[in-house]
Amino acid sequence: MQELVSVIITTFNREDLLERAIRSVIAQDYSQIELIVIDDFSNEKTAALIDALRPECEQRFVNFIYQRNEKNSGSNASRNRGYALASGKFVTGLDDDDYFLPPRLSMLVARYDEKYSFVCDTLTRLDKDREHGGDNAFRVISLQDILCENVVGNQVLTTRDKLMAVGGFSPEIKQQQDRDVWTKLIIKFGPGIKYAFSTQMVDAEHSSSRITRQIKKYTSYRKLYFKFRPYMTEETRSNNLFQLMSFRGMSSAKMNKLLWGKKKDLKLRLKLLRRTLKELF
């Protein structure tokens, strides 16, 4: 018997893209699905779309939930509201401007392993060529991997119990919130696994506004750095500081001069780097 999978979609004023996202969940070849749509105080067009799709959704899904926030609360609060409503053993998210290919849920559920914190695959950006390996090739995502950069992407499949145990999405992290959650999951439950096949399409071509274009990377990266710095190795700390330097507009030449100056010893170079960064941050 298939386990129930709860899919959470959060949306704000993207009714055309939202319909595509919902229909990609309807088209899944996995039968036991609960769909939860959290509307972050959109205009009336979103509610009208849901009214039109409701009969089809209620027929297709084990459970269909649509709730509208009383005020615009942001993606983190909306996601947490959706996951709190979920009743499936497994949970996963879907941004309203992206969509799933039909075998996604069945492929991820079949490969879920309780000894790992989550399972994911290699997303495909619609503005770039797809690059991935064989269907069964996978890599283990370690803590230092995710602390260096978001090598996971914006969605995983995990259990509701695991996601709730780490507190869901952190309200103070306005960007890179996905990476924040994956990091918390790995700290508490061990590494994740990522497969080379691709069943999630990330739409970077549409004209709608994206959060990554609205919020400065520096602020969120800085918050993540100080939040998880105790878990970082020396190399990972340096990697993060290098990123922060670039977000502050420091040129590559200046960064290389700091990193590869006369003091060749690694520990001395790290001390020099951190001393300089204290002046910047």
Backbone hydrogen bonds, N-H to C=O, Kabsch-Sander energy under -0.5 kcal/mol:
donor,donor_aa,acceptor,acceptor_aa,energy
5,V,32,Q,-2.0
6,S,90,F,-3.0
7,V,5,V,-0.6
7,V,34,E,-3.2
8,I,6,S,-0.5
8,I,92,T,-2.3
9,I,7,V,-0.6
9,I,36,I,-2.9
10,T,94,L,-0.6
11,T,38,I,-2.3
18,L,14,R,-3.2
19,E,15,E,-2.0
20,R,16,D,-1.3
21,A,17,L,-2.2
22,I,18,L,-2.8
23,R,19,E,-2.6
24,S,20,R,-1.6
25,V,21,A,-1.1
25,V,22,I,-0.7
26,I,22,I,-2.3
27,A,23,R,-1.8
28,Q,25,V,-1.4
29,D,102,P,-2.3
33,I,31,S,-1.5
34,E,5,V,-2.9
35,L,63,N,-2.2
36,I,7,V,-2.9
36,I,34,E,-0.5
37,V,65,I,-3.0
38,I,9,I,-2.9
38,I,36,I,-0.5
39,D,37,V,-0.6
39,D,67,Q,-3.1
40,D,11,T,-3.0
40,D,38,I,-0.7
41,F,39,D,-1.9
46,T,43,N,-1.2
47,A,43,N,-0.7
48,A,44,E,-2.1
49,L,45,K,-2.0
50,I,46,T,-2.2
51,D,47,A,-2.2
52,A,48,A,-1.8
53,L,49,L,-2.1
54,R,50,I,-1.9
57,C,53,L,-2.6
58,E,54,R,-3.1
59,Q,55,P,-1.5
60,R,56,E,-2.1
61,F,57,C,-2.8
62,V,33,I,-2.2
63,N,33,I,-0.9
65,I,35,L,-2.6
67,Q,37,V,-2.4
69,N,39,D,-3.4
73,S,71,K,-0.5
78,S,74,G,-1.8
79,R,75,S,-2.8
80,N,76,N,-2.6
81,R,77,A,-2.0
82,G,78,S,-2.1
83,Y,79,R,-2.7
84,A,80,N,-2.0
85,L,81,R,-1.2
86,A,82,G,-0.8
89,K,4,L,-0.9
90,F,4,L,-2.0
91,V,158,T,-2.9
92,T,6,S,-2.0
93,G,156,V,-0.5
94,L,8,I,-2.1
96,D,10,T,-0.9
98,D,95,D,-1.8
99,Y,201,M,-2.0
101,L,199,T,-2.9
104,R,101,L,-2.1
107,M,103,P,-2.4
108,L,104,R,-2.4
109,V,105,L,-2.7
110,A,106,S,-1.8
111,R,107,M,-0.9
112,Y,108,L,-0.7
112,Y,109,V,-1.0
116,Y,113,D,-2.4
117,S,191,P,-2.4
119,V,157,L,-2.2
120,C,193,I,-1.9
122,T,197,F,-2.4
123,L,121,D,-0.8
124,T,200,Q,-2.6
126,L,202,V,-2.5
128,K,125,R,-1.6
137,A,134,G,-1.1
139,R,194,K,-2.4
141,I,192,G,-3.1
142,S,140,V,-0.8
146,I,142,S,-1.9
147,L,143,L,-1.9
148,C,144,Q,-1.4
149,E,145,D,-1.7
151,V,149,E,-1.7
157,L,119,V,-2.8
158,T,91,V,-2.0
158,T,156,V,-0.5
160,R,89,K,-2.2
163,L,159,T,-2.1
164,M,160,R,-2.7
165,A,161,D,-1.7
166,V,162,K,-1.0
166,V,163,L,-0.6
167,G,164,M,-1.3
168,G,163,L,-1.8
173,I,170,S,-1.4
174,K,172,E,-0.8
180,D,176,Q,-1.8
181,V,177,Q,-1.8
182,W,178,D,-2.6
183,T,179,R,-2.3
184,K,180,D,-2.1
185,L,181,V,-2.5
186,I,182,W,-2.3
187,I,183,T,-2.4
188,K,184,K,-1.9
189,F,185,L,-3.2
190,G,186,I,-1.8
192,G,141,I,-1.8
193,I,118,F,-1.9
194,K,139,R,-2.6
195,Y,120,C,-2.6
196,A,137,A,-2.5
197,F,135,D,-0.6
201,M,99,Y,-3.1
202,V,124,T,-3.2
202,V,200,Q,-0.6
203,D,97,D,-0.5
203,D,201,M,-0.6
204,A,202,V,-1.0
213,R,210,R,-1.8
214,Q,211,I,-1.6
215,I,211,I,-1.5
220,S,216,K,-1.0
221,Y,217,K,-2.7
222,R,218,Y,-2.6
223,K,219,T,-1.9
224,L,220,S,-2.4
225,Y,221,Y,-2.5
226,F,222,R,-2.3
227,K,223,K,-2.1
228,F,224,L,-2.4
229,R,225,Y,-1.0
231,Y,228,F,-1.8
232,M,229,R,-1.8
237,R,233,T,-2.5
238,S,234,E,-2.1
239,N,235,E,-2.1
240,N,236,T,-2.2
241,L,237,R,-2.5
242,F,238,S,-2.3
243,Q,239,N,-1.8
244,L,240,N,-2.4
245,M,241,L,-2.4
246,S,242,F,-1.9
247,F,243,Q,-2.2
248,R,244,L,-1.6
249,G,246,S,-1.4
250,M,245,M,-2.2
255,M,251,S,-2.2
256,N,252,S,-2.8
257,K,253,A,-1.9
258,L,254,K,-1.9
259,L,255,M,-2.5
260,W,256,N,-3.1
261,G,258,L,-0.5
264,K,262,K,-1.3
269,R,265,D,-2.5
270,L,266,L,-2.4
271,K,267,K,-2.1
272,L,268,L,-2.3
273,L,269,R,-2.5
274,R,270,L,-2.6
275,R,271,K,-2.3
276,T,272,L,-1.9
277,L,273,L,-2.3
278,K,274,R,-1.9
279,E,275,R,-0.8
279,E,276,T,-0.7
280,L,276,T,-0.9
281,F,277,L,-2.7
